[in-house]
């Protein structure tokens, strides 16, 4: 996912080289609570767009969500390589479907 590395590099640059009127810099200045709030908002907006079946809007919301996730990663010094490594380890697993509990909805 080259886009992820490119976007991450831009976010790191904005973090390290503050520019006036930079939304990314604003997020870093506000801190983790603001970034997490935006992730929550963008997650909800992605869900709503997908539920409404509007693919164009869903793509836009996914982009917003990914941007805010990458900003969180940069704040916490998590790199795209860290994500790649975790995903690669998960791909190695097979037959790891979790057993779900049966719930009696009448009780």
N, C-alpha and C positions, 0 to 999 in steps of 0.2 A: 504494500500500500504506500506508494511513493507520496500520494497526497498527504498522508498522515505525517510523514517525515518533513515534508515541505511546510505544512501548516504549523507543525511543532516548532520548526526552526524560526519561522516568522514570529511566533508567540514568544520564544526565548529571546529573540532580538528585541522585541518590544519591551520585554521585562527588563532586559539589561541596558537598553538604550531608550529611556523614556522619551516619548514624543508628546508634544502638546496635543490635546484633544484625542488621545488614543484610548479607545474603549478597553483594549487589553490592559493598558497601564492602569486605567481606572479600576478594573477588576482586581489587579494585584494590590493596588493601594487599599481597596476595601477589605481584602483578605478572604479567608476560606469561607466564612459564613455567606458572603455575597456570591461567591462562585458556586457554592453548593445550592443556594437558593435558585440561581439561574439554571443549574442542572435539573433541579426539580421542576421548574417551570417549563423548560424545554422538553423534558420527558413527558409531561402532561400534554403539552401541545402536540408532540409527535403522536401520542396515543389518540388524541381527538382527531387529528388529520387522517390517521390510518383508519380509524373507525368510520369516518365520514367517506372513505373511499376516494379521497382526493390525492392522487399520486403526486401531482406537482407540489402541492402544499406539504405532503408527507416528506418528500425529498428535501424541501427547504428546512423543515423542522429537524430532520435528521442531521443536516449540515450544521444547524445551530447547536444541536445537542453535542455533536462531535467536537465542535469548536470549544464549547465550555468544558467538555471532558479533557481535551488537550490542555486547556488552561489550568485545570486542576492538576494534571500530570506535571506540568511545568512548575507549578507552585510547590509540589511535593517531590520534585526531582525524580520523577518516574519518566523513563524514556520510552520511545517507541520500541527500542530493542528489548526492554523489560516486558512489554506486552507481547512482542513476537515470541519471546522465550516461553512465556506462560502458555500461550496458545499452542506452541509446538509441543509442549509437554502434555497438554490436554489431548492433542491429536493422537498421541501415542497410546492413550487409554482406549480400551474397547470393552464392551459389556459392562459399563458402569451405570446403567440405568438405575436410578434410585427407586426403591420400593415405596410406594405411596400408601398411606394409611387409608383404610376404608372408614368413612365417617357416616354415621347414621344421622341424617339431616332432620330427623324427627325428634331428636333429643338435644 
